[in-house]
Amino acid sequence: MTHHHKTTTSTADDDIQTVSITGPDGMTARLTNHGARLMSLTIPDRNGRMTDVVLGKDDPHDYLADDTLMGAIVGRNANRIRGARFAINGCEYHLAATEGGNNNHSQPNGYEHRNWTVRDVSESCVEFALASPDMDQGFPGRFRVHVRYVLTGRGLRLTVRGVVDKTTVANLTTHTYWNLDGEGNGDILTHRLRIPATRFYPTDEQFIPLSGPAQPVTGTAMDFRDSKTIEFTMKSELPAHGSQLAIARGYNHAFPIDGYDAALPECRLMAQVQGAHSGIRMSVYANTPTVLLYTAGFLDGIDGKHGHRYGPASGLCLEPGFVPDAMNRTDCPRPLLQAGDRYRLDIIYRFAVIS
């Protein structure tokens, strides 16, 4: 049996809302229900200056035409599916082919362009909800999902919960672009980055991981086991390792985090990144098998906040989730959610200032 995608929309301008929340330590965040996205996160740097570390737009309506997914919740499947097709229990499902015959981020009708329902708001918390019908985007099952943002002491907690009535793909993530020196304040190449992964997935020119197991990071530009600047690591790519950085104009690669166990879904360190000038350090924890590092090589003069324009490496994305095209692989966990089971994604951001 073969199934094909259908389109559901909810983008009326008058349904777009914004919410501002404040944490117990004065950290503030601004969000919009359009894409359940994070528009800004403001925290003090080493000099006490309040610094917005999230790339985005001033006006939430400007996200209607945005194709970079800034700050958005991505779903029902984040990242790429080869051939825009997959199978569950012998049934083949077809998605829209959006990039070279593949599907990326469940587009063209991703969750980033849905107006989510604002369910609950308090001083430090907001919750958004979405009902995704059966065969929405090509995925089986009615998926009801809730996203909750909570500002904590020196941190942000993002929790996603969902339930489906048919076995389906469930692989959501956040596509926030971070610049810990402040949005619009230079690039992230001087940021120090650590990713506790001994392996990575090289990709083809369409950013689909190559067949075969993940490769060792040792001796490659993918080795972030020790904290180092991104520009330093990029310079270490050798011709013998191919042109992985040239393909992505930087990084667009998945790193399976060491020690993942699906039976023990506690949050583990995915990455740690620090701004060179602000001293702001962000540690990212999640309960997923993989984190995808994207250094925004394809941002090209995008209009941002306060008249800023975002070019390549203006920010970086750290996307907890599953390996791209995991539904068509047998060597890694697959993002299958069984009918009646509860989907759980937990992401914790902890901030510190290094003097």
C-alpha positions as CSV (number, residue, x, y, z in Angstrom):
1,M,0.0,0.0,0.0
2,T,1.2,3.5,-0.9
3,H,0.2,6.7,0.9
4,H,0.8,10.3,-0.3
5,H,1.0,13.6,1.6
6,K,-1.7,16.2,2.0
7,T,-1.5,19.8,3.0
8,T,-2.9,21.5,6.2
9,T,-2.5,25.2,6.7
10,S,-3.0,27.7,9.6
11,T,-1.2,30.9,8.9
12,A,-3.8,33.7,9.1
13,D,-2.0,37.0,10.1
14,D,-4.6,37.8,12.8
15,D,-3.9,34.5,14.6
16,I,-0.2,35.3,15.2
17,Q,0.6,36.1,18.8
18,T,3.7,36.9,20.8
19,V,4.4,36.1,24.4
20,S,7.2,37.4,26.7
21,I,8.4,35.5,29.8
22,T,10.9,36.3,32.5
23,G,13.0,33.9,34.5
24,P,13.8,34.1,38.2
25,D,17.2,35.6,37.5
26,G,16.0,38.3,35.0
27,M,16.6,36.3,31.9
28,T,13.9,37.1,29.3
29,A,12.5,35.4,26.3
30,R,10.1,36.4,23.5
31,L,8.1,33.8,21.6
32,T,5.5,33.6,19.0
33,N,2.9,30.9,18.3
34,H,3.8,31.0,14.6
35,G,6.0,27.9,14.6
36,A,6.0,27.8,18.4
37,R,9.3,29.6,18.0
38,L,11.8,31.4,20.2
39,M,12.3,34.9,18.9
40,S,14.8,36.2,21.5
41,L,16.6,35.1,24.6
42,T,18.3,37.9,26.6
43,I,20.9,37.2,29.3
44,P,23.8,39.2,30.9
45,D,27.3,38.9,29.5
46,R,30.5,39.0,31.5
47,N,30.2,42.8,31.7
48,G,26.6,42.7,32.8
49,R,25.2,43.8,29.4
50,M,21.9,42.2,28.5
51,T,22.6,40.3,25.3
52,D,20.1,38.7,22.9
53,V,21.7,35.4,21.8
54,V,19.0,34.3,19.3
55,L,18.8,35.3,15.6
56,G,15.4,36.2,14.5
57,K,12.9,38.9,13.4
58,D,11.5,42.0,15.2
59,D,8.0,41.4,13.9
60,P,6.5,37.9,14.2
61,H,4.6,38.5,10.9
62,D,8.0,38.5,9.2
63,Y,8.4,34.8,9.8
64,L,5.5,34.2,7.4
65,A,8.0,34.5,4.5
66,D,11.0,33.1,6.4
67,D,12.4,29.8,5.0
68,T,15.3,29.5,7.4
69,L,13.2,28.1,10.3
70,M,14.7,30.6,12.8
71,G,13.8,29.6,16.3
72,A,11.0,27.3,15.1
73,I,9.9,23.9,16.2
74,V,10.4,21.5,13.2
75,G,8.1,18.5,12.6
76,R,6.7,16.0,12.1
77,N,10.2,15.0,11.0
78,A,13.3,17.2,11.3
79,N,16.0,17.0,8.6
80,R,16.1,14.9,5.5
81,I,14.4,11.8,4.2
82,R,16.0,10.3,1.1
83,G,13.7,10.0,-1.9
84,A,10.9,11.6,0.2
85,R,9.6,8.2,1.1
86,F,9.8,5.6,3.9
87,A,8.0,2.5,5.0
88,I,6.3,1.4,8.2
89,N,5.2,-2.2,8.6
90,G,5.4,-2.8,4.9
91,C,3.3,0.3,3.9
92,E,5.2,2.9,1.9
93,Y,4.5,6.6,2.5
94,H,5.4,9.5,0.2
95,L,6.2,13.0,1.2
96,A,6.7,16.1,-1.0
97,A,10.0,16.1,-2.7
98,T,11.4,19.5,-1.8
99,E,15.2,19.2,-2.2
100,G,16.7,17.2,-5.1
101,G,14.0,14.5,-4.8
102,N,14.4,14.3,-1.0
103,N,12.2,15.8,1.7
104,N,13.7,18.3,4.3
105,H,12.1,19.3,7.6
106,S,8.7,17.9,6.5
107,Q,8.3,20.9,4.1
108,P,6.7,22.6,2.3
109,N,4.1,22.6,5.0
110,G,6.2,22.2,8.2
111,Y,5.2,23.0,11.7
112,E,7.3,26.2,11.5
113,H,4.5,27.8,9.5
114,R,1.6,26.7,11.6
115,N,-0.1,29.0,14.1
116,W,0.0,26.9,17.3
117,T,-2.6,27.4,20.0
118,V,-1.3,29.2,23.1
119,R,-2.5,27.0,25.9
120,D,-0.9,28.3,29.0
121,V,1.1,31.4,30.0
122,S,2.7,32.3,33.3
123,E,5.5,34.7,34.2
124,S,8.2,32.2,33.3
125,C,6.5,29.7,31.1
126,V,4.4,29.3,27.9
127,E,2.9,26.3,26.3
128,F,1.8,25.8,22.7
129,A,-0.3,23.1,21.2
130,L,-0.9,21.7,17.7
131,A,-3.2,19.0,16.3
132,S,-1.7,17.4,13.2
133,P,-4.2,15.3,11.3
134,D,-3.8,11.8,9.8
135,M,-1.6,12.0,6.7
136,D,-0.6,15.5,7.4
137,Q,2.6,16.1,5.3
138,G,2.4,12.4,4.3
139,F,2.8,10.9,7.8
140,P,0.2,8.5,9.2
141,G,-1.7,9.1,12.4
142,R,-3.3,12.0,14.2
143,F,-0.5,13.6,16.2
144,R,-1.4,15.9,19.1
145,V,1.7,17.7,20.4
146,H,2.5,20.3,23.1
147,V,5.6,22.4,23.4
148,R,6.5,24.1,26.6
149,Y,9.2,26.7,27.2
150,V,10.2,27.4,30.8
151,L,12.8,29.9,32.0
152,T,14.7,28.6,35.0
153,G,17.6,30.0,37.0
154,R,20.3,30.6,34.4
155,G,18.5,28.3,32.0
156,L,15.8,27.4,29.5
157,R,13.9,24.1,29.5
158,L,12.1,23.0,26.3
159,T,9.8,20.0,26.6
160,V,7.8,18.4,23.8
161,R,5.1,15.9,24.5
162,G,2.8,14.2,21.9
163,V,0.6,11.2,21.3
164,V,-0.5,9.6,18.1
165,D,-3.3,7.1,17.2
166,K,-1.3,5.2,14.5
167,T,2.4,4.2,14.4
168,T,4.2,7.1,12.8
169,V,7.4,9.1,12.5
170,A,8.0,11.5,15.4
171,N,11.3,13.4,15.2
172,L,10.8,17.0,16.2
173,T,13.6,19.5,17.0
174,T,14.3,23.2,17.5
175,H,15.9,25.2,14.8
176,T,17.2,28.1,16.9
177,Y,20.2,29.9,15.6
178,W,22.5,30.9,18.4
179,N,25.2,33.6,18.6
180,L,26.5,33.9,22.2
181,D,28.2,37.2,21.4
182,G,24.8,38.6,20.5
183,E,22.7,38.3,17.4
184,G,24.1,40.5,14.6
185,N,27.4,40.8,16.4
186,G,29.8,39.1,14.1
187,D,30.0,35.4,13.3
188,I,30.3,32.3,15.4
189,L,33.7,31.1,14.1
190,T,35.5,32.2,17.2
191,H,33.0,30.5,19.5
192,R,34.5,27.5,21.4
193,L,32.6,24.3,20.8
194,R,32.7,20.9,22.5
195,I,30.6,17.9,21.3
196,P,31.1,14.6,23.3
197,A,31.0,12.4,20.2
198,T,33.7,10.0,18.9
199,R,31.8,9.5,15.6
200,F,30.0,11.6,12.9
201,Y,28.0,10.9,9.7
202,P,29.6,12.2,6.5
203,T,27.1,13.3,3.9
204,D,26.6,13.4,0.2
205,E,26.1,16.7,-1.6
206,Q,22.4,16.7,-0.7
207,F,23.3,16.4,3.0
208,I,22.0,12.8,3.2
209,P,24.3,10.7,5.5
210,L,26.4,8.2,3.4
211,S,25.6,4.6,3.7
212,G,27.6,2.7,6.3
213,P,28.4,3.3,9.9
214,A,29.3,6.6,11.4
215,Q,33.0,7.5,11.0
216,P,35.6,8.3,13.7
217,V,36.1,12.0,14.3
218,T,39.8,11.4,15.1
219,G,42.0,13.3,12.7
220,T,39.1,15.1,11.1
221,A,37.6,18.6,11.2
222,M,34.7,16.9,13.1
223,D,36.6,16.3,16.3
224,F,35.1,18.5,19.0
225,R,35.7,16.2,21.9
226,D,37.9,18.9,23.4
227,S,36.7,22.5,23.4
228,K,38.2,24.5,20.5
229,T,37.2,27.3,18.3
230,I,35.1,26.4,15.2
231,E,37.5,28.2,12.9
232,F,40.5,26.3,14.2
233,T,38.7,23.0,13.7
234,M,37.6,23.9,10.2
235,K,41.2,24.6,9.2
236,S,42.1,21.0,10.2
237,E,40.1,19.4,7.3
238,L,42.5,17.4,5.1
239,P,41.9,16.5,1.4
240,A,42.1,12.8,2.3
241,H,38.9,13.2,4.3
242,G,37.0,14.6,1.4
243,S,35.3,18.0,1.1
244,Q,32.7,17.7,3.9
245,L,33.0,21.3,4.9
246,A,32.9,22.6,1.3
247,I,29.6,20.7,0.8
248,A,28.0,22.4,3.7
249,R,29.9,25.7,3.6
250,G,30.8,24.7,7.1
251,Y,29.0,22.1,9.2
252,N,25.7,20.4,8.6
253,H,26.5,17.1,10.2
254,A,25.0,14.7,12.7
255,F,27.0,13.5,15.7
256,P,25.7,10.4,17.6
257,I,26.4,11.1,21.2
258,D,28.4,8.5,23.0
259,G,26.5,6.3,25.5
260,Y,22.9,6.8,24.2
261,D,20.5,4.2,25.5
262,A,16.9,4.3,24.3
263,A,15.9,2.5,27.5
264,L,17.4,5.2,29.7
265,P,16.1,8.4,28.1
266,E,17.6,10.8,30.5
267,C,19.1,14.1,29.2
268,R,22.9,14.0,28.5
269,L,25.3,16.6,27.3
270,M,24.9,17.2,23.6
271,A,27.2,20.2,23.2
272,Q,28.8,23.1,25.0
273,V,29.5,26.4,23.2
274,Q,31.0,29.7,24.4
275,G,31.1,33.2,22.9
276,A,34.6,34.7,22.5
277,H,33.6,38.2,23.5
278,S,30.6,37.9,25.8
279,G,31.9,35.0,27.9
280,I,28.5,33.5,27.8
281,R,28.7,29.7,27.8
282,M,25.7,27.5,26.9
283,S,25.5,23.8,27.7
284,V,22.9,21.8,25.8
285,Y,21.4,18.6,27.2
286,A,18.8,16.4,25.5
287,N,17.4,12.9,25.6
288,T,18.0,12.2,21.9
289,P,20.6,9.9,20.2
290,T,22.1,12.6,18.0
291,V,22.8,16.3,17.7
292,L,23.1,18.0,14.3
293,L,25.5,20.9,14.0
294,Y,24.7,23.5,11.4
295,T,26.8,26.6,11.1
296,A,24.4,28.5,8.8
297,G,26.6,28.3,5.7
298,F,23.5,29.1,3.5
299,L,22.3,32.2,5.3
300,D,22.8,34.9,2.7
301,G,22.0,38.4,3.8
302,I,18.8,37.5,5.6
303,D,17.0,40.4,7.2
304,G,17.2,40.1,11.0
305,K,16.5,42.1,14.1
306,H,17.4,45.8,14.6
307,G,18.4,46.2,11.0
308,H,21.0,43.4,11.1
309,R,21.6,41.2,8.2
310,Y,22.6,37.6,8.7
311,G,25.2,36.0,6.5
312,P,27.1,32.7,6.6
313,A,28.1,31.7,10.1
314,S,26.0,34.5,11.7
315,G,24.8,31.8,14.1
316,L,24.8,28.1,14.7
317,C,22.1,25.5,15.2
318,L,22.4,22.6,17.6
319,E,19.5,20.3,16.7
320,P,18.9,17.3,19.1
321,G,17.1,14.5,17.3
322,F,17.7,11.5,15.1
323,V,20.2,10.9,12.3
324,P,18.9,12.4,9.0
325,D,17.2,9.7,6.9
326,A,17.1,7.4,10.0
327,M,13.8,6.0,8.7
328,N,15.7,4.5,5.7
329,R,18.6,3.2,7.7
330,T,19.2,0.1,9.8
331,D,22.4,1.2,11.6
332,C,20.9,3.8,14.0
333,P,17.8,4.4,16.1
334,R,14.6,5.1,14.0
335,P,12.1,7.8,15.1
336,L,9.1,5.5,15.3
337,L,6.3,6.3,17.7
338,Q,3.9,3.5,18.3
339,A,0.2,4.1,18.4
340,G,-0.9,5.2,21.9
341,D,2.7,5.8,23.1
342,R,3.8,9.2,24.3
343,Y,6.4,11.2,22.4
344,R,9.0,12.8,24.7
345,L,11.6,15.4,23.7
346,D,13.5,17.2,26.5
347,I,16.1,19.9,25.8
348,I,17.8,21.8,28.6
349,Y,20.0,24.9,28.0
350,R,22.2,26.0,30.9
351,F,24.0,29.3,30.8
352,A,27.1,30.5,32.6
353,V,29.4,33.5,32.3
354,I,33.1,32.9,32.0
355,S,35.2,35.8,33.0
